[in-house]
Amino acid sequence: MKPNIFIQKLKEYHSSSHKAWEIKNKKNVLKLDWNEPDLYLPEKIKKKLIEFIKKGPTFWYPNVLNKTLIKEISKYLKIPSSYIQYFEGSDAALDYVVRTFIKQKDEVAISSPTYDNFRVYVEAVGAKIKYIFGNDIFKADIENLLKNISNTTKLLYLCNPNNPTGVFYSKEEIEKILKSFPKTLLLVDEAYAEFTQKTVVSLVKKYDNLIVTRSFSKAFGLASFRLGYLVSSPENIFYINKIRNGKNISTIAQIAGIYVLRNKEYFKKYIKEIKKAKKITVENLRKLGFFVIDTPANFILIKTNNASDFCKKLEKQNIFVRDLSYLPFLKDYVRITIWSLNSMKKFIQKIKKNE
Ligand SMILES: Cc1ncc(COP(=O)(O)O)c(C=O)c1O
């Protein structure tokens, strides 16, 4: 069977290596390739999850509209519940946004290079992509963005801070886009916002052309559960809800989300440690002569002579980092996720031995 024309033409998202999964003793693995943290859940939360597994009802479909979870997110963001909807990961939220608001031949602008999974959702509906690159891909360039958007641009995807370049746009700059192009839907992907403690969610009350997506996979360490959400006007959420399948967000993901937000201090401590670990890692890599791009999120970039060889060499030592050569302008750049201090000390030692 032939798939539809858009899927025929589509180049799939270049997923992270799954070799790490094949290693038996996962404690020995430094999985620094997909920006997941090395963060075990606190005992309190584990207990809540086990309680559900034991007592159930595990045979019920998940709650399709968990008001407690939405209320916790609402308290966390200081945004009314009616502006919030949760999904099976922020990836799913991005996909739903595209399927709700974009149709074949629409122009979708992507501030690039960026998280490449988004491209797939756009190509799958047959929309036209306009990639916007600044003169310096590692610097925010609001004038360049504004110059490249027009009234025919249906959606602009802006990852903030950007994965993988770390580029960050201020709230004022984002408001400028919203004001200048009220007919363009601005989709701000804030998967890494917990690391910057900066967000534009409050703008959703003022601008109905804004959607912000957030993730529980990064600073909250729930990547295996699949949980994310979006923040936008109740009207936008009403349309997205028409196609959202609430059954897809597992009950344990919902429980974990609630208790993670009720135990924020634990995660704040981890974020502080990541900052320290990042500083030490950057300093050491620079001392070794690497060109390093520091970012406000939980990852950094280094330039290598040959990224494929560099990654293969580390893989043999159970260290997984991400070769970014598949992205424009990032040939031989490698992204390294920052874990806690002890893990990064181990990483630095291994790198020193390899050099
Ligand atoms: C920018 C960005 N958005 C979204 C995601 C996916 O997040 P989630 O696990 O919430 O689907 C990622 C994961 O790497 C990401 O880097």
The ligand as an ORCA input file, in Angstrom:
! r2SCAN-3c Opt
* xyz 0 1
  C      12.007     21.454     21.920
  C      11.326     20.206     22.315
  N       9.991     20.152     22.270
  C       9.329     19.036     22.621
  C      10.008     17.908     23.008
  C       9.229     16.680     23.348
  O       8.808     16.758     24.682
  P       7.792     15.726     25.283
  O       8.585     14.641     25.908
  O       7.008     16.531     26.290
  O       6.930     15.220     24.181
  C      11.391     17.901     23.052
  C      12.130     16.686     23.421
  O      13.288     16.517     23.193
  C      12.079     19.092     22.707
  O      13.404     19.154     22.716
*
